[in-house]
């Protein structure tokens, strides 16, 4: 084994320990073709060092239809594979099950699921700390207790979300509880509005991010929102690109407002997208102080909208309120409990 692979095994073992994988448990690695084969091998080695049972389930590639669409996976309608994975305590998802009904079915059976699709250098840099969980859980409680979320920016955004109908999406980078889904790496909290409960204007400006296009906005995009749906998209090329992509799904639910939240990972780098080494783009999604504005499905949080068209649109330099309490000001977290835990804090308190 080479040094890089040994480093991968060691890091993945640390991750499995954060996920509380025990020698008495079984871990499954879900793969498709040869994509991320090194990750699969490293996770199997790491589980072996812990003493857990482990196996790899390799499936044929899925025909996702539209590039960047969600919900159609190698596991779609494969009942034998789903039942097999239900026997595992922890599933390492290397194929991107996000927004699929099969993922939700596994979670409902108590299976822990960890999605791992980012490049290894991104995983290393953004690797979770135990303190991340407490910061994300604090954000989760703020969202859970709020009735309204409002965010603005200096470009003209002013939009309000009515909250309370749906649960909270909790991502701190490890799946350590029964039924928990998480993503390595991550570190943010989000929720969906009440059905039809979003009104206002969102103006994306230069430097904001368009996923799944993996590109920065070059000129403003004006989005008018009524009753939880985008009703008008105005601007130049970026607006045209967004609209034509969404229209291509021939599904009006693509225009629904999806989840909303803010990033807490100070190890994420907004500029990293410029290096073209992103897969899912967690640098942009989890970047400290960003507001993650999204369009499309809400099925991940129990809603009925399972459109395969999903856009995550991280925005810089926004201000966000929960019930008129200031949470993020011009892209900076103002609540002490969600600020990064410094290395000095670790040394004094013996925490990681």
C-alpha positions in Angstrom: 0.0 0.0 0.0 1.2 3.5 -0.8 1.4 6.4 1.7 -1.6 8.2 0.3 -3.8 5.1 0.6 -2.6 4.5 4.2 -3.5 8.1 5.0 -7.0 7.5 3.5 -7.5 4.4 5.6 -6.4 6.2 8.8 -8.7 9.2 8.1 -11.6 7.0 7.3 -11.0 5.0 10.5 -11.3 8.3 12.4 -14.5 9.0 10.5 -16.0 5.6 11.4 -15.1 6.1 15.0 -17.0 9.5 14.9 -19.9 7.4 13.3 -19.6 5.1 16.4 -19.1 2.0 14.3 -18.6 -0.9 16.8 -16.9 -4.3 16.4 -20.4 -5.8 16.9 -21.9 -3.9 13.9 -21.9 -4.4 10.1 -20.9 -1.7 7.6 -21.9 -1.8 3.9 -20.1 0.2 1.2 -22.4 1.0 -1.7 -20.6 1.5 -5.0 -21.3 1.6 -8.7 -18.7 0.7 -11.3 -15.2 1.7 -10.5 -16.0 5.2 -9.3 -14.3 5.9 -5.9 -13.0 2.3 -5.8 -10.1 3.6 -3.7 -12.6 5.0 -1.1 -14.4 1.6 -1.0 -11.2 -0.3 -0.4 -10.1 2.2 2.2 -13.4 2.1 4.1 -13.3 -1.7 4.1 -9.8 -1.7 5.5 -10.7 0.9 8.2 -13.8 -1.1 9.3 -11.5 -4.2 9.5 -9.2 -2.4 11.8 -12.1 -1.5 14.1 -13.2 -5.2 14.0 -16.6 -4.6 12.4 -18.1 -6.8 9.7 -18.0 -5.1 6.3 -19.0 -5.7 2.7 -19.2 -3.9 -0.6 -22.4 -3.9 -2.6 -21.5 -2.9 -6.2 -24.4 -2.0 -8.5 -24.6 -1.1 -12.2 -24.7 2.6 -13.0 -28.0 4.4 -13.1 -29.5 6.3 -16.0 -30.1 9.6 -14.2 -31.6 11.3 -17.3 -30.7 14.9 -16.9 -27.2 15.7 -15.8 -27.3 16.9 -12.2 -30.7 15.4 -11.5 -31.5 13.9 -8.1 -33.4 10.9 -6.8 -32.6 8.4 -9.6 -29.7 6.2 -8.3 -28.2 2.8 -8.8 -30.4 1.6 -6.0 -33.7 2.8 -7.6 -36.3 0.0 -7.6 -33.7 -2.6 -6.8 -35.5 -4.4 -4.0 -33.0 -7.1 -3.4 -30.2 -4.5 -2.9 -32.4 -2.4 -0.6 -33.2 -5.4 1.6 -29.5 -6.3 1.7 -28.6 -2.8 2.9 -31.2 -2.9 5.6 -29.1 -5.6 7.3 -26.3 -3.1 7.8 -25.9 -0.7 10.7 -24.0 1.8 8.7 -24.0 2.4 4.9 -21.2 4.3 3.2 -22.9 5.9 0.2 -20.4 6.4 -2.6 -23.1 6.7 -5.4 -25.1 9.7 -4.1 -28.5 8.4 -2.8 -29.6 11.9 -1.9 -33.3 12.7 -2.4 -34.1 9.1 -3.3 -37.0 7.1 -1.7 -34.6 4.2 -1.1 -32.4 6.4 1.2 -35.4 7.4 3.2 -36.5 3.8 3.5 -33.2 2.8 4.8 -33.2 5.6 7.3 -36.7 4.6 8.5 -35.2 1.2 9.3 -32.7 2.8 11.5 -29.7 2.4 9.1 -27.1 5.2 9.5 -26.0 6.5 6.1 -22.8 8.5 5.3 -22.4 10.0 1.9 -18.8 10.4 0.7 -18.3 11.8 -2.8 -15.9 14.7 -2.5 -12.2 14.6 -3.5 -9.9 13.4 -0.8 -8.1 16.7 -0.4 -11.4 18.4 0.3 -12.3 15.7 2.8 -9.0 16.2 4.6 -9.3 20.0 4.7 -12.9 20.0 5.9 -12.8 16.9 8.1 -15.3 17.2 10.9 -14.5 17.9 14.5 -16.5 16.7 17.5 -17.3 20.4 18.3 -18.9 20.8 14.9 -21.8 18.7 16.1 -22.7 21.0 19.0 -22.5 24.1 16.8 -24.8 22.5 14.2 -27.2 21.3 16.9 -27.4 24.8 18.3 -28.3 26.1 14.8 -30.9 23.3 14.6 -32.6 24.3 17.8 -32.8 27.9 16.5 -34.4 26.8 13.3 -36.7 24.3 15.1 -38.1 27.1 17.4 -38.5 29.8 14.8 -41.7 30.7 13.0 -40.1 32.9 10.3 -36.8 33.2 8.5 -35.9 36.3 6.6 -32.8 37.0 4.6 -31.5 40.0 2.7 -28.5 41.3 0.9 -27.3 44.6 -0.4 -28.2 43.7 -4.0 -31.9 43.8 -3.2 -32.8 40.4 -1.7 -35.6 40.5 0.8 -37.5 37.2 1.3 -39.4 35.6 4.1 -40.0 31.9 4.9 -42.8 30.7 7.2 -41.4 27.7 9.2 -42.6 24.9 11.4 -44.2 22.4 9.1 -41.0 20.4 8.3 -38.1 19.0 10.4 -34.5 20.2 10.2 -31.7 18.9 8.0 -28.8 18.4 10.3 -25.3 17.9 8.8 -22.2 17.9 10.9 -20.1 15.3 9.0 -20.7 12.0 10.7 -23.7 9.6 11.1 -23.6 8.6 14.7 -27.3 7.9 15.6 -29.8 5.3 14.3 -31.4 6.6 11.1 -29.0 9.5 10.8 -27.9 10.6 7.3 -24.9 12.8 6.9 -22.3 13.9 4.4 -18.5 13.8 4.7 -17.7 16.7 4.8 -20.4 19.2 5.7 -21.4 21.4 8.7 -24.6 23.3 8.3 -28.3 23.2 9.3 -31.3 23.8 7.0 -35.1 23.4 6.8 -37.9 23.8 4.3 -40.6 26.4 4.5 -44.3 25.6 5.1 -46.0 24.6 1.9 -46.5 27.8 -0.1 -44.9 29.8 2.7 -42.2 31.9 0.9 -42.7 35.4 -0.4 -40.2 38.0 -1.7 -37.3 38.8 -4.0 -33.9 37.0 -4.2 -31.1 38.7 -6.1 -28.1 36.6 -6.7 -25.0 38.7 -7.4 -21.5 38.2 -8.7 -19.6 35.5 -6.8 -22.7 33.6 -5.6 -22.7 29.9 -6.8 -24.9 28.0 -9.2 -25.1 24.2 -8.4 -25.2 21.8 -10.2 -23.5 24.0 -12.9 -20.5 24.4 -10.6 -20.0 28.0 -11.7 -20.0 31.5 -10.1 -22.7 34.0 -10.9 -21.3 36.6 -13.3 -24.2 39.1 -13.4 -27.2 39.5 -11.2 -30.2 37.1 -11.3 -33.5 38.5 -10.0 -35.9 35.8 -8.7 -39.5 36.8 -7.8 -41.2 34.4 -5.3 -44.9 34.0 -4.7 -46.6 31.3 -2.6 -43.5 29.3 -2.4 -42.7 29.3 -6.1 -40.3 31.3 -8.3 -42.6 33.1 -10.7 -40.1 35.2 -12.6 -36.4 34.9 -13.4 -34.7 38.0 -14.8 -31.2 38.9 -15.7 -28.6 38.0 -18.3 -26.9 34.8 -19.4 -26.9 33.2 -15.9 -30.6 33.8 -15.5 -31.2 32.3 -19.0 -29.1 29.2 -18.1 -31.0 28.7 -14.9 -34.4 29.0 -16.5 -33.6 26.8 -19.5 -32.2 24.1 -17.3 -35.3 24.1 -15.0 -37.7 24.2 -18.0 -35.9 21.1 -19.5 -37.4 18.9 -16.7 -40.9 19.8 -17.8 -41.9 19.8 -14.2 -43.4 22.9 -12.6 -42.3 21.7 -9.2 -38.7 22.5 -10.2 -39.7 26.2 -9.5 -40.7 25.4 -5.9 -38.5 26.8 -3.0 -36.5 24.0 -1.4 -34.5 24.1 1.8 -32.9 27.2 3.4 -30.0 27.4 6.0 -26.6 28.7 6.6 -23.0 27.2 6.6 -20.8 26.8 9.6 -17.6 25.2 8.3 -14.7 27.7 8.6 -12.4 25.2 6.9 -14.4 25.4 3.6 -13.1 27.7 0.9 -15.4 29.7 -1.3 -12.8 30.1 -4.0 -12.3 26.3 -4.3 -14.8 25.9 -7.1 -12.4 27.8 -9.3 -10.0 24.8 -9.2 -12.6 22.5 -10.8 -12.0 19.7 -8.3 -15.5 19.6 -6.8 -17.9 16.7 -7.1 -20.8 17.7 -4.9 -19.5 21.1 -4.0 -19.5 21.1 -0.2 -17.0 24.0 0.0 -19.7 26.3 -1.3 -22.6 24.7 0.5 -21.0 24.6 3.9 -18.9 27.7 3.8 -18.9 29.6 7.1 -21.6 32.3 7.0 -23.1 31.6 3.6 -26.9 31.4 3.1 -27.8 28.2 1.2 -30.8 29.1 -0.9 -32.3 26.2 -2.8 -34.9 25.3 -5.4 -36.7 22.0 -6.1 -37.6 19.0 -4.0 -38.5 18.9 -0.3 -38.9 15.1 -0.1 -35.7 14.8 2.0 -37.5 16.5 4.8 -40.8 14.6 4.4 -42.5 16.8 1.8 -44.3 15.6 -1.4 -42.2 17.4 -4.0 -39.7 14.8 -5.4 -38.8 16.6 -8.6 -35.4 15.5 -9.9 -34.5 19.1 -10.6 -32.6 20.5 -7.6 -30.5 23.7 -7.5 -28.4 24.7 -4.5 -27.5 28.4 -4.7 -25.1 29.4 -1.9 -25.0 33.2 -1.5 -22.3 35.3 0.1 -22.5 38.5 2.3 -26.2 37.9 3.2 -28.0 38.9 6.4 -30.3 36.4 8.0 -32.9 36.7 10.8 -35.0 34.1 12.7 -38.1 35.8 14.2 -36.3 39.2 14.0 -33.2 37.8 15.9 -30.0 38.5 13.9 -28.1 35.2 13.1 -25.9 36.2 10.1 -24.8 39.7 9.3 -23.2 40.4 5.9 -21.9 36.9 5.8 -20.6 36.6 9.3 -22.2 34.5 12.1 -23.0 36.8 15.1 -24.1 34.1 17.6 -21.2 33.0 19.8 -22.4 29.4 20.2 -22.0 28.9 16.4 -18.7 30.5 15.9 -15.6 28.3 15.3 -14.0 26.7 18.3 -10.4 27.8 18.4 -7.4 25.6 18.9 -6.7 27.4 22.2 -10.2 26.3 23.3 -9.3 22.7 22.5 -6.1 22.9 24.6 -7.7 24.5 27.6 -10.8 22.3 27.6 -9.3 19.1 26.2 -11.8 19.0 23.4 -11.5 18.2 19.7 
